Amino acid sequence: MRPLFLASASVAVLALVALASPSVAADAVFNRIGTFNVVDNLPAGAAAAKSTAAEIITFTEDGNTLIYSDSPGQRIGFIDITDPAAPKSAGVVALDGEPTTTVVIGAKAYVGVNTSESKAKPSGHLAVVDLATRKVEDKIDLGGQPDSITKSPDGSYLAIAIENERDEDLNDGALPQLPAGNLTTFEVKNGRVVDASRKVIDLTGLATVAPEDPEPEYVDINARNEVVVTLQENNHIVVVDLPTGKILAHFPAGTVDLDKIDTKKDGVIDLSGSAEGVAREPDTVQWIDDDRFVIANEGDWKGGSRGFSIFDKTGKLLFESGTVPEHMAVRLGHYPDKRNKKGIEMEGAEVATFGDDRLIFVASERGSLVFVYRDKGAGAAPEFLQVLPAGVGPEGLIALPKRDLFVTAAETDNREDDGIGSVVTLYQRQPGATPAYPTIVSADGPDGLPIWWGALSGFSTDAKEAGKLYAVTDSAYAQARILTIDANAKPAKITAATVLTKDGAPAKGLDLEGIAVRPEGGFWVVSEGNPEKKEKATQNLLLRVGADGAIAEEIALPEAVAAQAGRFGFEGVAVLGSGADETVWIAVQREWKDDPKGFAKLIAYKPADKSWGAVRYPLDKAAKGWVGLSELTPYKDGLIVIERDNQIGTDAAIKKLTFVSLKDVKPAPLGSEAAPPVLVKSEVKDLLPLLKATNGYVLDKVESFAIDAAGNGFLVTDNDGVDGSSGETQFMAIGKMN
């Protein structure tokens, strides 16, 4: 079953770069305008530390209120978006079970509620919530566990996928696992669901994988009142006529042969792999028109083809994205290598008409991106338009064309691991604007595939060429690499990658956190050690590296000094002077054992005589978490320092550039009795306004700063290699440093 159209990687990449360029006038693009933290909508008395979620999302008919399902909290939440750029908490409604999907019909919200005692004993009901009083006024028993719910465009039908989901821990999740699910429908009259009109449509006997256990996942209804249903684990699709309950068509979702993909979780994004006959196993399905629909091929069992497909309702495959979205995620630094069994894992989808454009939105759960396409009709491939950054794990997508808004709900709550919680993100369609994201992308490497990257953790600049930067990647990846960046490009472009090598092989066990260009050529880089690591302790290292990436020298701290090191070690590195006067300055992120509380070391190393010295940097006090150093950059007679807390989102309080003069400062010899002199710092720039101006959540790790040959300053955030983060990277040009 070959598609009529297959996505073109080259065309998509050109569109990605062109639409992000201010020189290209786009007719309309989406940009993020607001972010809402679900934890800010907790009811009185709720434990703030407990997990929250915003999974599936919808809106009231006036378009002023969003409603999301918070399954862990057994409630639905309301967000006031009268001003979409400033979303506000609007309360919650408690439910007797876990909400799945909410549908609004007039003044009522109909919520699928899972009350299952176990996977083997599924149960659930349809809760009827009065929107004015915020009270549950009725419960309609569904006889099983509801998943997706949708209403027909004319408001005459409600369709519910009764999934009765499998237990993934039972027989390795193998099907069948009874009782079987079904498609349940209701008629809607006078703005109310008619309980007595219920039809239970049997979907067994259709799929070949497990015909007795259909496990319907997602539903959508077209203008002809035909409902399309995905049977995800069965890799099957069913089309049903709602007035009669008759099955009009059913067919397998098929398989995809994937080439040039990463197939190993080894800390290296290697796009030389392949996989044949991968079942699509679609999750979300959305009608594009009355004859065609799009499926997001998440996979849930054996499949997951890393993309999306378009079918007509007879089962003809019209378009297959292939690996194009995945390669775009690699290009944007959003590829999740630590969770790459199913790649970027497409899960959510939405279709809506904005002006004259029928738009298709497809979300990557693991890459935390939304891909936006323009439908070009049944006889053409959809046109790629742009990508949008989302919260961690976007699942719910909803469009509000009358208000030129698009919304994502991200279900993942990583607050327990010092990450961001579940968020709802709002985007506005802006005529004549340019995309605010991405801010940095990669070019193709020598193999014709995108240069992979992520976890940018240190910056330096070319001494002669303005706009030419170098960055290092940290231990989020198994390979230590130096990236070359063209900051003059819009967005900034990674043009080359150099792997650090030792004895001719890729160096191992390094956690690069800083880089400095040597006056004589090549680089100094620092690797952060962790002597407290349980499995294998590592040491802080200063490395002299050639332009080709070969490590020419490894320099460790004197043993007596290294014994004072703690968990937080070498971060930034900078070079002052040259020849016999060359001094390498290294920032230690936080206090070591021999430092007074509130003071971090700056270590000075002179290659000419191999001497070590230190000064102390006074850290700001944090109201929450800790404060440390992340970067050093030569400036005038001293250094610019990134000083930041480890807080994210609304808790972020300290992210700034400071300046310390080194004039007449004499470092105390390391290991001596002399107390290191304390530097005097002054604030250069508060970075919080810049981070907040992106309209997302404030990113934790602003870790890299450099000043180029023309005196322009550049910042970038570290996305942790998309491990527990959204993968978002913000590259910022902050202008002349006077």
DRENSE-227035 format. One record per residue (C-alpha): x, y, z. Coordinates in steps of 0.1 Angstrom, whole numbers, plus 2048, in hexadecimal, padded with zeros to 3 digits. Example, Ala and Ser with C-alpha at 12.3 -4.5 7.8 and 13.67 -1.06 7.14 Angstrom:
<<87B, 7D3, 84E>> <<889, 7F5, 847>> 
END
This chain:
<<800, 800, 800>> <<816, 81C, 7F3>> <<80C, 841, 7F9>> <<804, 857, 7DC>> <<81B, 871, 7EC>> <<839, 86D, 802>> <<847, 88A, 816>> <<867, 89A, 808>> <<882, 8A0, 822>> <<893, 8BB, 80D>> <<873, 8CF, 807>> <<869, 8CD, 82C>> <<88C, 8D9, 837>> <<88C, 8F6, 81F>> <<86A, 900, 82C>> <<875, 8FD, 850>> <<893, 914, 84B>> <<881, 92C, 834>> <<863, 932, 84A>> <<879, 938, 868>> <<88C, 954, 855>> <<881, 978, 85B>> <<88A, 97F, 836>> <<86D, 968, 82A>> <<84A, 977, 82E>> <<832, 95C, 838>> <<80D, 962, 834>> <<805, 955, 857>> <<818, 941, 871>> <<811, 934, 894>> <<825, 941, 8B1>> <<823, 939, 8D5>> <<812, 954, 8E9>> <<80A, 944, 90B>> <<811, 927, 922>> <<7FC, 91A, 93F>> <<80A, 904, 95B>> <<7F0, 8EA, 965>> <<7FD, 8EA, 989>> <<7F1, 90E, 98C>> <<7CD, 901, 989>> <<7CD, 8EA, 9A7>> <<7AE, 8EA, 9BD>> <<7B1, 8F5, 9E1>> <<7C1, 8DB, 9F7>> <<7D0, 8C8, 9DA>> <<7F4, 8BB, 9DF>> <<809, 8D0, 9C8>> <<824, 8B6, 9C5>> <<80D, 89C, 9B6>> <<80E, 896, 991>> <<7F7, 8A9, 97B>> <<7EF, 8A7, 956>> <<7DE, 8B8, 939>> <<7D8, 89C, 920>> <<7BA, 8A3, 909>> <<7AD, 8C6, 905>> <<78F, 8D8, 8F7>> <<77D, 8F9, 8FB>> <<75B, 908, 903>> <<746, 914, 8E6>> <<74E, 939, 8EB>> <<773, 930, 8E8>> <<77C, 942, 909>> <<783, 923, 91F>> <<798, 905, 91A>> <<790, 8E4, 92B>> <<7AB, 8C9, 930>> <<7AA, 8A6, 93F>> <<7C1, 8A1, 95E>> <<7C0, 87C, 962>> <<7D8, 879, 980>> <<7C3, 893, 992>> <<7A1, 883, 988>> <<794, 8A4, 97D>> <<790, 8BB, 95F>> <<79F, 8DD, 960>> <<794, 8FF, 951>> <<7AA, 91A, 943>> <<79E, 93D, 93C>> <<7AC, 948, 91A>> <<798, 968, 916>> <<7BB, 976, 912>> <<7CD, 959, 901>> <<7EF, 969, 908>> <<7E7, 968, 92E>> <<7D5, 948, 935>> <<7C6, 946, 958>> <<7BB, 92B, 970>> <<795, 926, 96F>> <<790, 909, 986>> <<78A, 8E4, 985>> <<76F, 8CA, 987>> <<775, 8AA, 99B>> <<76B, 889, 98C>> <<765, 866, 999>> <<781, 857, 984>> <<79B, 860, 969>> <<78F, 878, 94E>> <<799, 86F, 92A>> <<789, 887, 911>> <<770, 8A4, 915>> <<757, 8B0, 8FB>> <<743, 8D0, 8FE>> <<720, 8D2, 8F1>> <<70F, 8F2, 8F9>> <<70F, 8F9, 91E>> <<71A, 8D5, 927>> <<73B, 8C3, 928>> <<73B, 89E, 922>> <<759, 88D, 932>> <<764, 869, 92C>> <<76E, 85C, 94F>> <<781, 83C, 954>> <<777, 82A, 974>> <<786, 808, 96D>> <<78E, 7F2, 98A>> <<7A9, 7E2, 975>> <<7B2, 7DC, 950>> <<79F, 7BB, 952>> <<780, 7CD, 961>> <<77C, 7ED, 94D>> <<761, 805, 955>> <<758, 82A, 94F>> <<73E, 844, 94B>> <<736, 864, 938>> <<735, 880, 952>> <<71E, 89D, 949>> <<72C, 8BE, 957>> <<717, 8DE, 957>> <<730, 8F9, 94C>> <<71E, 915, 95F>> <<71D, 904, 981>> <<73C, 8EE, 97C>> <<728, 8D0, 98A>> <<726, 8AC, 97F>> <<700, 8A9, 979>> <<6FE, 886, 96A>> <<712, 867, 962>> <<70B, 850, 945>> <<719, 82D, 949>> <<72E, 822, 92B>> <<734, 7FE, 935>> <<75A, 801, 92F>> <<778, 818, 92F>> <<774, 836, 918>> <<791, 846, 905>> <<78B, 85E, 8E9>> <<76A, 871, 8E6>> <<75E, 888, 8CA>> <<73F, 89A, 8BE>> <<733, 89D, 89A>> <<738, 8BE, 888>> <<712, 8C3, 887>> <<70F, 8BB, 8AC>> <<6F8, 89E, 8A6>> <<70E, 881, 8B2>> <<727, 878, 8CD>> <<73F, 85B, 8C7>> <<754, 84A, 8E2>> <<770, 831, 8DE>> <<76C, 818, 8FA>> <<78F, 80B, 8FA>> <<791, 7F3, 917>> <<7B6, 7F6, 914>> <<7CF, 7DA, 918>> <<7E6, 7D3, 935>> <<809, 7D9, 928>> <<817, 7C4, 945>> <<802, 7A5, 93C>> <<812, 78E, 924>> <<828, 7AA, 918>> <<809, 7BD, 90E>> <<7FF, 7A3, 8F4>> <<7DC, 7A3, 8E6>> <<7C1, 798, 8EA>> <<7B8, 7A4, 90D>> <<792, 7A3, 912>> <<779, 7B2, 918>> <<778, 7C1, 8F5>> <<772, 7E6, 8F0>> <<759, 7F6, 8D8>> <<74C, 816, 8C8>> <<730, 826, 8DC>> <<71B, 842, 8CD>> <<6FF, 859, 8D8>> <<6E8, 871, 8C7>> <<6E9, 895, 8D2>> <<6C8, 8A9, 8D3>> <<6C2, 8CC, 8DF>> <<6E6, 8CE, 8EC>> <<6E3, 8AF, 901>> <<6EF, 88B, 8FD>> <<6D2, 874, 8FB>> <<6DA, 856, 911>> <<6BF, 840, 902>> <<6CE, 844, 8DF>> <<6ED, 831, 8E7>> <<6FB, 819, 8CD>> <<717, 801, 8D5>> <<729, 7F8, 8B4>> <<73C, 7D8, 8B4>> <<75F, 7DB, 8A6>> <<76A, 7B7, 8AB>> <<772, 7A0, 88E>> <<781, 7BB, 879>> <<7A7, 7BD, 880>> <<7BF, 7A1, 879>> <<7D6, 7A7, 897>> <<7BC, 79F, 8B2>> <<799, 7A0, 8A3>> <<789, 797, 8C4>> <<799, 7B5, 8D6>> <<797, 7D5, 8C0>> <<7A2, 7EE, 8DB>> <<795, 80E, 8C9>> <<7AB, 82C, 8D1>> <<7A0, 84C, 8C0>> <<781, 858, 8AD>> <<778, 875, 897>> <<758, 87E, 884>> <<755, 88F, 861>> <<739, 8A5, 854>> <<727, 886, 846>> <<724, 878, 869>> <<73D, 85D, 862>> <<754, 854, 87E>> <<777, 847, 879>> <<786, 831, 894>> <<7AA, 826, 89A>> <<7B0, 804, 8A9>> <<7D4, 80C, 8B3>> <<7E2, 7EB, 8BF>> <<7D0, 7D9, 8A3>> <<7DF, 7F2, 889>> <<7BC, 7F5, 87A>> <<7A4, 811, 870>> <<77E, 80F, 86F>> <<765, 827, 85F>> <<741, 826, 86D>> <<721, 838, 862>> <<712, 847, 882>> <<6ED, 849, 879>> <<6EC, 823, 871>> <<709, 816, 885>> <<715, 804, 865>> <<73A, 7FE, 85F>> <<741, 80E, 83E>> <<766, 804, 83B>> <<782, 7F5, 84E>> <<7A6, 7EF, 845>> <<7C9, 7EA, 853>> <<7DD, 80A, 859>> <<7FA, 7F8, 849>> <<820, 7F9, 84D>> <<83D, 80F, 844>> <<861, 807, 83B>> <<877, 821, 84D>> <<89A, 82A, 841>> <<8B4, 842, 850>> <<8A7, 840, 874>> <<8B8, 83C, 896>> <<8B0, 81A, 8A4>> <<8C7, 818, 8C3>> <<8C5, 829, 8E5>> <<8EB, 82E, 8E7>> <<8EF, 853, 8EC>> <<8F7, 859, 8C7>> <<8DD, 864, 8AE>> <<8E7, 84E, 891>> <<8D0, 850, 873>> <<8DE, 833, 861>> <<8C5, 819, 86E>> <<8A6, 80B, 85E>> <<886, 7F8, 867>> <<870, 7E4, 84F>> <<84B, 7DE, 851>> <<844, 7F4, 86F>> <<81F, 7F5, 878>> <<811, 818, 87A>> <<7FB, 811, 898>> <<7E9, 833, 896>> <<7DD, 846, 8B5>> <<7CB, 866, 8AC>> <<7B7, 868, 88C>> <<7A7, 888, 87E>> <<792, 88D, 85F>> <<7A1, 8A6, 846>> <<781, 8A7, 832>> <<764, 88E, 82D>> <<77A, 876, 81A>> <<79D, 878, 829>> <<7AC, 876, 84B>> <<7CE, 878, 85B>> <<7DC, 860, 875>> <<7F9, 865, 88E>> <<80D, 845, 88E>> <<818, 843, 8B2>> <<81A, 81D, 8B6>> <<810, 80D, 8D7>> <<81A, 7E9, 8D4>> <<830, 7DE, 8B8>> <<82E, 7FC, 8A1>> <<833, 821, 89F>> <<83F, 82D, 87D>> <<84B, 84F, 88A>> <<835, 864, 874>> <<812, 86A, 867>> <<7FD, 85E, 849>> <<7DF, 869, 836>> <<7C5, 850, 82A>> <<7A4, 852, 818>> <<786, 840, 828>> <<789, 823, 80F>> <<7AB, 81B, 81D>> <<7C1, 82A, 802>> <<7E1, 839, 810>> <<7E5, 85C, 801>> <<803, 869, 814>> <<81F, 85C, 82A>> <<836, 874, 83D>> <<851, 85A, 841>> <<86F, 866, 856>> <<86D, 88A, 84B>> <<85E, 897, 86D>> <<877, 882, 87F>> <<894, 891, 86C>> <<886, 8B3, 873>> <<886, 8AB, 898>> <<8AA, 8A1, 896>> <<8B2, 8C1, 883>> <<8A1, 8D5, 89F>> <<8B3, 8C3, 8BC>> <<892, 8B2, 8C7>> <<89A, 88E, 8C0>> <<895, 878, 8DF>> <<8B2, 860, 8DD>> <<8AC, 852, 900>> <<889, 848, 8F6>> <<88D, 840, 8D1>> <<87D, 81E, 8CD>> <<861, 830, 8BB>> <<874, 84F, 8B2>> <<862, 870, 8B7>> <<841, 85D, 8BC>> <<824, 86F, 8AA>> <<805, 86E, 8C0>> <<7EE, 88D, 8BD>> <<7DE, 89C, 89F>> <<7C6, 8B8, 896>> <<7B6, 8C6, 876>> <<7A6, 8E8, 873>> <<7A0, 903, 85A>> <<7B0, 925, 860>> <<7A5, 93E, 845>> <<7A9, 92D, 824>> <<7C2, 913, 832>> <<7B9, 8F0, 83D>> <<7D5, 8E9, 856>> <<7E1, 8C8, 864>> <<7F3, 8C8, 885>> <<806, 8A8, 890>> <<817, 8A5, 8B2>> <<836, 892, 8BC>> <<832, 886, 8E0>> <<857, 87D, 8E5>> <<865, 89A, 8D1>> <<84D, 8B3, 8E0>> <<846, 8C4, 8BF>> <<828, 8CC, 8AA>> <<82C, 8CA, 884>> <<814, 8E1, 870>> <<80A, 8D9, 84C>> <<7F3, 8E8, 833>> <<7DB, 8D0, 821>> <<7DE, 8D3, 7FB>> <<7C1, 8BC, 7F3>> <<7BE, 897, 7EB>> <<7D5, 899, 7CD>> <<7F3, 8A8, 7DE>> <<80A, 8A3, 7FB>> <<804, 8BB, 819>> <<81B, 8D9, 81A>> <<831, 8DC, 839>> <<82F, 8FE, 849>> <<840, 8FF, 86B>> <<847, 8EE, 88C>> <<83C, 8F9, 8AE>> <<84C, 8F3, 8D0>> <<836, 8E3, 8EA>> <<837, 8D8, 90E>> <<844, 8B5, 917>> <<830, 89B, 906>> <<815, 8AE, 8F3>> <<7F6, 898, 8EF>> <<7D7, 8AE, 8ED>> <<7D4, 8C5, 8CF>> <<7B8, 8DD, 8C8>> <<7B2, 8F9, 8AF>> <<79D, 918, 8B4>> <<79B, 927, 891>> <<782, 942, 89A>> <<79C, 950, 8B2>> <<7BA, 947, 89D>> <<7C7, 931, 8B9>> <<7D6, 90F, 8BC>> <<7DC, 8FD, 8DD>> <<7F0, 8E0, 8E9>> <<7ED, 8CC, 90A>> <<80D, 8BB, 917>> <<806, 89E, 92E>> <<828, 898, 93D>> <<830, 8A5, 960>> <<855, 8A4, 968>> <<855, 8BA, 987>> <<860, 89D, 99D>> <<881, 89D, 989>> <<886, 8C3, 98A>> <<875, 8C7, 969>> <<856, 8D9, 95C>> <<833, 8CD, 963>> <<816, 8C8, 94B>> <<80F, 8E7, 937>> <<7F5, 8F4, 91E>> <<804, 909, 903>> <<7F2, 923, 8ED>> <<7FD, 92E, 8CA>> <<7EE, 94A, 8B5>> <<7ED, 94B, 88F>> <<7FE, 96C, 885>> <<7FB, 979, 861>> <<81C, 986, 853>> <<831, 979, 871>> <<84F, 962, 871>> <<852, 943, 887>> <<862, 94A, 8A9>> <<86D, 925, 8AA>> <<885, 914, 8A2>> <<8A1, 92B, 8AC>> <<8BD, 913, 8A2>> <<8BD, 8F6, 889>> <<8D8, 8E0, 879>> <<8E3, 8DD, 855>> <<8E9, 8BC, 844>> <<909, 8AA, 84C>> <<920, 899, 832>> <<909, 87B, 830>> <<8EC, 891, 825>> <<8D9, 88C, 846>> <<8D3, 8A7, 861>> <<8EF, 8AD, 879>> <<8E2, 8A0, 89A>> <<8E5, 8B5, 8BA>> <<8D6, 8BF, 8DB>> <<8E1, 8C7, 8FE>> <<8F6, 8E5, 8F5>> <<90B, 8ED, 913>> <<927, 905, 90B>> <<92F, 920, 8F1>> <<94E, 931, 8E2>> <<953, 947, 8C4>> <<96B, 949, 8A7>> <<984, 965, 8AD>> <<982, 973, 88A>> <<960, 96A, 87A>> <<942, 97B, 888>> <<925, 964, 88E>> <<939, 944, 88F>> <<934, 931, 8AF>> <<93F, 910, 8BE>> <<92A, 8FC, 8D6>> <<92F, 8DB, 8E9>> <<915, 8C1, 8F3>> <<914, 8B1, 915>> <<910, 88E, 923>> <<8EC, 88B, 916>> <<8FF, 87A, 8F9>> <<919, 85F, 8F9>> <<92E, 873, 8E0>> <<93F, 893, 8EA>> <<93D, 8AB, 8CD>> <<945, 8CE, 8C2>> <<92B, 8DF, 8AC>> <<932, 8FD, 895>> <<916, 916, 893>> <<90E, 932, 87A>> <<8FC, 94B, 890>> <<8F7, 963, 873>> <<8DD, 94B, 864>> <<8B9, 94E, 86F>> <<8B3, 937, 880>> <<8D7, 930, 88B>> <<8E5, 912, 879>> <<8FB, 8F6, 885>> <<912, 8F1, 867>> <<92B, 8D6, 873>> <<931, 8BD, 88F>> <<953, 8B1, 89C>> <<955, 892, 8B2>> <<970, 893, 8CD>> <<988, 876, 8C9>> <<9A2, 865, 8DE>> <<9BB, 84E, 8CE>> <<9A7, 850, 8AE>> <<986, 845, 8BD>> <<969, 859, 8CA>> <<971, 864, 8EE>> <<95B, 855, 909>> <<94F, 85F, 92B>> <<950, 885, 925>> <<937, 89F, 930>> <<941, 8BE, 91D>> <<934, 8DE, 92D>> <<94A, 8F9, 91F>> <<95F, 902, 901>> <<978, 91D, 8F9>> <<98C, 924, 8D9>> <<9B1, 923, 8DF>> <<9C6, 940, 8D1>> <<9DE, 927, 8C1>> <<9C1, 913, 8B1>> <<9AC, 8F7, 8BD>> <<997, 8F8, 8DD>> <<997, 8F5, 903>> <<979, 8E2, 90F>> <<96E, 8D7, 932>> <<95E, 8B7, 93C>> <<949, 8B8, 95C>> <<952, 89C, 974>> <<93D, 88C, 98F>> <<951, 87B, 9AB>> <<931, 873, 9BD>> <<923, 85D, 9A0>> <<91A, 83B, 9AE>> <<921, 825, 990>> <<941, 835, 983>> <<94F, 855, 991>> <<95D, 86E, 977>> <<976, 88A, 97B>> <<976, 8AE, 96F>> <<98C, 8B2, 951>> <<99B, 8CE, 93D>> <<9A1, 8C2, 919>> <<9B7, 8D1, 8FE>> <<9A7, 8C8, 8DD>> <<9B3, 8CC, 8BA>> <<99D, 8DC, 89E>> <<996, 8B8, 892>> <<988, 8AE, 8B4>> <<9A6, 899, 8BF>> <<9AE, 89C, 8E4>> <<9D2, 8A7, 8E7>> <<9D4, 8AA, 90C>> <<9BE, 8A0, 92B>> <<9C5, 8B6, 949>> <<9B7, 8AB, 96B>> <<9B7, 8C0, 98B>> <<9D1, 8B9, 9A5>> <<9C6, 89C, 9BA>> <<9C2, 8B0, 9DA>> <<9AC, 8C9, 9C9>> <<998, 8AE, 9B6>> <<990, 89E, 9D8>> <<97C, 8BD, 9E1>> <<966, 8BB, 9C2>> <<941, 8B4, 9C5>> <<925, 8AA, 9AE>> <<925, 8CB, 99B>> <<946, 8D1, 98A>> <<955, 8E2, 96B>> <<93C, 8F6, 957>> <<949, 913, 942>> <<96C, 91A, 935>> <<97C, 939, 926>> <<99F, 943, 91B>> <<9B1, 964, 923>> <<9D3, 96D, 915>> <<9E9, 95A, 8FD>> <<A0B, 949, 8FC>> <<A1C, 949, 91E>> <<A00, 95E, 92C>> <<9E4, 947, 921>> <<9CC, 940, 93E>> <<9AF, 928, 93C>> <<993, 931, 954>> <<97A, 916, 95F>> <<959, 91B, 971>> <<950, 902, 98C>> <<92A, 901, 98D>> <<924, 900, 9B2>> <<937, 8FF, 9D4>> <<950, 8E4, 9DA>> <<959, 8D6, 9FC>> <<974, 8F0, A02>> <<95E, 90E, 9F8>> <<949, 923, A10>> <<924, 920, A0A>> <<919, 937, 9EF>> <<93A, 939, 9DC>> <<945, 926, 9BD>> <<968, 923, 9AF>> <<976, 932, 98F>> <<996, 91E, 988>> <<9B3, 92C, 975>> <<9CB, 915, 962>> <<9EB, 921, 951>> <<9F7, 908, 937>> <<A1A, 918, 935>> <<A23, 90D, 958>> <<A05, 8F5, 960>> <<9FC, 90A, 97E>> <<9DA, 90B, 98E>> <<9C9, 927, 9A1>> <<9A6, 931, 9AD>> <<98F, 94E, 9B5>> <<96D, 94D, 9C4>> <<94C, 959, 9B5>> <<930, 964, 9CC>> <<90F, 952, 9C3>> <<8ED, 961, 9C7>> <<8D6, 950, 9E0>> <<8BA, 93C, 9D3>> <<897, 93C, 9E2>> <<893, 919, 9D3>> <<8AC, 900, 9C6>> <<8D0, 90A, 9C0>> <<8E4, 924, 9AD>> <<903, 91D, 999>> <<919, 927, 97C>> <<915, 91B, 958>> <<92C, 92E, 941>> <<94B, 945, 93F>> <<951, 95D, 922>> <<96F, 975, 91E>> <<964, 99A, 920>> <<979, 9B9, 924>> <<991, 9B3, 942>> <<97D, 996, 950>> <<962, 97D, 94A>> <<93D, 97C, 944>> <<92C, 960, 959>> <<90B, 94F, 955>> <<8FD, 94C, 978>> <<8DC, 939, 97B>> <<8C5, 925, 992>> <<8BA, 902, 989>> <<895, 90C, 989>> <<87D, 909, 96B>> <<85D, 919, 961>> <<84D, 930, 97A>> <<866, 927, 995>> <<883, 934, 981>> <<891, 953, 993>> <<8B6, 957, 98A>> <<8C3, 956, 967>> <<8DD, 971, 95F>> <<8FD, 97D, 951>> <<916, 98C, 969>> <<939, 99C, 964>> <<957, 996, 97A>> <<977, 9AB, 974>> <<998, 998, 977>> <<9AD, 9B7, 977>> <<9C7, 9B5, 993>> <<9B7, 994, 99F>> <<9D1, 97A, 9A9>> <<9C3, 957, 9AC>> <<9CD, 944, 9CB>> <<9E2, 925, 9C2>> <<9CB, 906, 9C4>> <<9D2, 8F1, 9E2>> <<9E4, 90C, 9F5>> <<9DB, 91B, A16>> <<9D2, 93C, A06>> <<9AE, 945, A03>> <<9A2, 94B, 9DF>> <<999, 970, 9D9>> <<974, 977, 9D6>> <<969, 987, 9B5>> <<952, 9A5, 9B3>> <<936, 99F, 99B>> <<91E, 9B7, 989>> <<8FE, 9AE, 976>> <<901, 9B1, 950>> <<8DF, 9A4, 945>> <<8C1, 993, 955>> <<8B8, 976, 93F>> <<896, 96F, 94D>> <<884, 988, 937>> <<894, 978, 918>> <<889, 955, 923>> <<866, 961, 92C>> <<862, 973, 90A>> <<860, 951, 8F8>> <<83D, 94D, 908>> <<846, 929, 912>> <<850, 91E, 934>> <<871, 92C, 940>> <<88D, 914, 937>> <<8A4, 909, 952>> <<8C6, 906, 943>> <<8D2, 925, 932>> <<8F6, 917, 930>> <<909, 927, 913>> <<914, 94B, 90B>> <<92D, 959, 8F3>> <<937, 97A, 8E3>> <<941, 978, 8BE>> <<95C, 98B, 8AB>> <<944, 9A8, 8A5>> <<93B, 9AB, 8CA>> <<919, 99B, 8C8>> <<90C, 985, 8E4>> <<8FB, 963, 8E0>> <<8EA, 94D, 8F9>> <<8DC, 92A, 8F7>> <<8C9, 912, 90E>> <<8D1, 8ED, 914>> <<8B4, 8D6, 90D>> <<8C3, 8B8, 91F>> <<8C3, 8A3, 8FF>> <<89C, 8A1, 901>> <<89E, 88C, 920>> <<882, 896, 937>> <<87F, 8B7, 925>> <<86B, 8C5, 908>> <<88B, 8C7, 8F2>> <<886, 8EC, 8ED>> <<8A6, 900, 8E7>> <<8A7, 925, 8E7>> <<8C3, 936, 8D4>> <<8C4, 95B, 8DB>> <<8D7, 977, 8CB>> <<8D9, 993, 8E5>> <<8EB, 9AE, 8D0>> <<90B, 9C2, 8D7>> <<91D, 9BE, 8F8>> <<928, 9E1, 8FF>> 
END
